[in-house]
């Protein structure tokens, strides 16, 4: 059944069987948000209300990802968790707005959405993520200065950890590796970045630049304010296949009586915005893959008892490619590399399929190769890659 049909059925059922929100699921918190505009300050307050009101362990797994509407709930913004709020105070201090609210936070809804995310991660095999982002500040003269901060990386890592992801922190990089990371980001060298991610056992690499630029000065009621604008440009890739998973750019503004405060505020705001967008787009990408297929990698080492047998390795890899293409729910197979050495050969395939990795593995291992001149042995796998030995008889 098509996802759109599921959505309408799910909504219809929800209307018929809907029950009032339990009072026990609602907590009231008082928070103050700040922003360059009144609406920005309110959004900040709503986000803080959710953070403050969700201080409970949420493990509900009552929803199913087979319904499009259920997945939509995963990526609902902060205000979707606020059942209602009352404005307590609103004021403008210099050029910044402050809005204080009493917000009613729906902990039950947060719990349900948390469960959806856990289900999605389990179906994906709980990928391990590494964040590699360089931060740079351009001063009032336009000169670049390497920032000694990691606001964007920290915001993304914190959000992903809260949602149940497995993280490999870039804080483990030594100075040489950091310089290697920064050079690779500047060159957009995906191979070098993938190498760093694989070194730490990460399946997804989130990379990019976060820059903060001077945007002006102003005197407000005798107070000298400095303005900076930060922009975080982020992309995410599968570290095994180098497939682009998402791309996004988010900005944030900061003002203060000194450069440090303005820069810090701008970096933090852009980091908060981009972290939420990265999570939303990554989950959307994975959900789409479950419906339409994802690219998995099959790496094969071809072994033979003699040089004569090894000379047949070219035919073997083509035959295996054809067999992979015949597996049910496999949409496309491409042999991306083939190399032969004195005693062995290596082949790599990219397989587009709606099958999870473990089911693809089972199909391959159970192939009947008795009369084809080779046998297959499964030697290992991770979240996106299956490794096999092929023995030429």
N, C-alpha and C positions, 0 to 999 in steps of 0.2 A: 504494500500500500504506500502511496506517495506521502512524503513528509508533510505536505500541506494538508492532506486529508486527515492525517493523524492529528495535526494541530487543531483542526476544527472539532474533531471528535473529543479530543482531550479537553478543549475549552467548554464544549457542551456538557461533558461529564462533570467538570468542575462547577458549572453553574447549577446543575441538578443536585449534586451532593455536597456543595459548599457548606462549611460550618463556620461559625464565628470564631475569630482568633481568640485563643485562650488568653485570659488576662495574665496568667503566669508567664507567658512568653514575651510580655511587653515590659520593658524597663524604661524609666524616664531618667534622662541625664541632662545636665546643663553644661553647655560648651560655648566657647566664643571663637568665631572664625574671622579671619582678616583677608582683605583683598583690595585690589586697585579699584573695584567697583562694588556696589551693594550686592549684586548678584554673585560676584566672585566670592565675597565674604560669606554669603549664605551657603554657597556650595562647599566652602572650606569648613563651615560649621557642621553641615550635614555629614561630611566625611569624618570629622572628628567625633561626631555623635555615634556613628557606627563603630568606629575603633574603640571608643570608650564603652559602648553598650554591648559589645560582643565578647566580653571577657569570660567566656565559658567555652568548655570543650564541646565541639559540635561534630557528631559522628553519624547523624541520620543518613540513611541510604534508601529512603523510601521511594525516590523518583527513578524513572528509567530514561536512559539517553535515547531510547527509540522514538521518543516524542520530541519534535522540534521545539515545542513550547517549553519543555523541561530544560532543554539546553539553553534556551534564551534566558532562563532565570539565572544561569551561572554567571552571565556577563552583565547582569543588571547593575547599574551604577549605584553609588552609595545611597542616593535619595530613595531608591526602590526599597530599602530596608527600614525606612522611617515611616511608621504608621501615621504620624502627625507631629506637628510641632507648634509651639507658641513663641512668638518673638518677645523677648524680655527687654532688650535694649538695642538701639542702633545709633551709631555715631560715627563721625568722620574726624580722624585725627591726622592733621597735616593732609597728605593726599591718600591716606589709607582708610578704608572703611573697616569698622568692627561691628559684628552682629552677634549678639548673645541670644541663644534659644534654649527652651526646654523641649527636648525631642523625645518622642516615644519610639524606641527601637524594637523592632520585631526580631527577637532572638530565634524564634522558631523558623522564620523564613531564612535567616542566615544559616541555621543548621541544615535545612533542606538543600540549600544551594551548595554548602560545603560537601554534603554527601554526593551531589551530582559531580562535583569536580573529582572527588576520590574515585568514583566509578569510571570517569573518563580516563584518569591516570592509570587505573588498573587495566583498562582495555588497551591502553597505549603501551603498557609494560613499564610504567613509572620511569620515564626518561630522566636522565641526569643532565642538569643544565649548568653551563658555565657562562659567566658574564664578563666580557672583555671590553671595557669602555674607557676611552681617554678623555680627560677634562682639560680644557684650555681657557685661559682668561685673556681677553684683549683689553688693555688699559685705555685710558682716555686719549692716548696718542695712537691707538691702533696697534700697539706692539704686543705680540703674543707672549704669554707667560704660562709655563706649565703649572697647572693647579696642583696643590698638594692635597686635594680632596677627591672623594669618590662618591658624590651624592647620587648620581644616576645609578651606578652599580649597586650601591647599598639599598636604594629604594626598590629596585627590581628584585634583588636577592631577598630582601625582607618580605615583600609581598608574595613571592613564589614559595618561600619557606612556610609562611602562614597558610598557604593553600595546599600544602602537602607535597610539594615538589622536592626532589633530591638535588641538592646544590653542591657544586665543586667550587669553592671560593677562590677567586683570583688573588686573594690576599696571600696565598701560598707561593706566589711567583717571587723569585728573587730578582735582584736589580737587572741582571742580564736578560732574564725572561721578560721583564717589564719593558725594557728597551726593544726587545724583539717584538713584543705585542704592539707597542706604539708604532714601530716602523711598519708592521704588517697592516695595521689599521690605516695608516697614511697611504699605503700603496694599494689598499683593498686586496691584499694577498690572502685569498681564502685558504690556499694550501697551508700557508704558515700558521694561520689562525686555527685551522682544523687540526694541525699537528699539536698545537698547544692544548686544545680541548681534548684530543685523544690521549695525550700524555697524562691528563688528570682523569681519564675515564668518562668524559662527558659526551653525551649523544647530541645535545643541542647547544650551539654556541650563539650567544647574543652579543653582538659587537656593535661598535659605533663611536661617535664623537659627541661630546657635550661641550658646547662653547658658551662663554658668557662675554658680552660686549657692552662697553660703556654706551649709554643712550642719552645722557644729558644731565644737567644740573638745574636746580630751581630753589628759590627762596620763598618759603611759605610761612607767613607770619613771623618773619625774622629767623626762621630755622632753615639752615642750609642743607638741602637734600641732594643725594647722588642717586642716579637711576641707572640700573643695568638690566639687560634683557638676555636671558639664557635660552638656548635651543639645543635639544637633544635629538640627534638623528640616529636611529637604531635600526639594525637589520638582524634577523635571526636565520640561521642555517642549520641543516642537518649536517653534523660533522663527518658523517660517513659518505654521504652522496653529494654534499655541497648544494643540495636543493634549497632555494630560498623559501623560507617559511613565512616571513612577514617583513614589512618595512614601514616605518612610521617616523614622524618628526613632530615634536611637541615643544611649545615655548612656555616661558614663565618670566614674569617681571618682578623686580625687586627694587625697593627704595629704602634709603637709610641715611643717617647723619654721617656715615662714613662709608668708604668703599667696601670694606670687609662685610659690613652688615648687608649692604645692597647686593653684593655678589652672592653671599650665602643664601639670602632669601630668593633670588632669581634662580639659582641652581636648584634649591629645594623644590620650588614650585614646578619647574620643568621636569624634575625627576619624578615627582608625584604623578604628574599628568602622563608622562611617558610610560611609567611602570604599569599603570592601569590599562593603557592602550596596548602594550605589549602582551599582557596576560590575555586580554579580550581577543586579540587577533590570533594569538597562538592557539587558544582553545577553539576558536572558530575554524582555524585551518585543520586541526586534528579532527574535529567533528565532520568537516567536509570530506576528509580522507576516509573516515569510516563509511561514508555513504558512497563515495566515488572512486576510492582506491588510493593507495600510497605507494611510494617507491621504496622497495627493500633491496638490499645488496646481498648477492650470493658470491662468495669468494671461494675459488676452487684451486687446490694444489694437485697437480697431476703427477703421479709417481709411476715408474716403470722399472722392471728388473734389468732391462737392456736398452742400449741406444736404439736398437731397431724398433723396439716396442714404443719408445718415446717419440719416434718419428711419426707415429700415428696420432699424436696428441692434438694436432690441428683438426683432424676429423672428429676426434672425441668431443672437443669443446663445441663444435658446430652441432653435433648430434645431441649433446646435452642442452644446448640452446633451444633446439626444436622440441625436446621433451618438456622443458620448462614452459614453453608457450602453450603446450597442450593441456596443462593443468587447469582444472575448472576454476573459474573466478580470477584467472590470470589474464590481464588485458594486453600486456605488451612486455616483451623481453628484448633487451639490448646488451650485447657483449661489449663492454666498455674498454676492456684491455685484455691482451694476451701476450705473455712473455715466456720464452723458452731458454733454459740454461742447460748445462751439460747433463745433469742427472734428473731434472724435474722441470715442470712448466707451471705457469700460473695464469688463471683466467678470472675475470670478474664480470658479473652480470648485474644489470639493474632491472628489477622485476616490478612492474606496476600491477598491484593486486589489491582487492578488498580483503584478502585473507590476512589475519594476524601472523606474525613471524613463526610462531610455534606450529600453526596449521600448515603453513607453506613447508616448513621443515619436515613434518610428518609425510606430506605428499611426496616429497623428494626422496626421503629415505625408503619409502615403500615402493618406489618405482621398480619395475621388473627389468633388470639390465642383464639377466643371465646370458642371453644370446647376442649381446651388443658389444662384447669385448672389453667391458670395464665393470667395476663395482664401486659403489659409493660408501663413504663413511662420514658420519657427522662428527665433527671434532670440536664444535663450540658455536656459541652465538651470543649476541647482546641485543640491545633494543631494536636495532635496524639491520643487523648484519648476520648472515648465516655462513659459517665456515665449514668446508667439506674437503675431504681427501678423495681423489678419484684414482683408483688403481687400474692401470692399463694391463690387460692380461696378455 
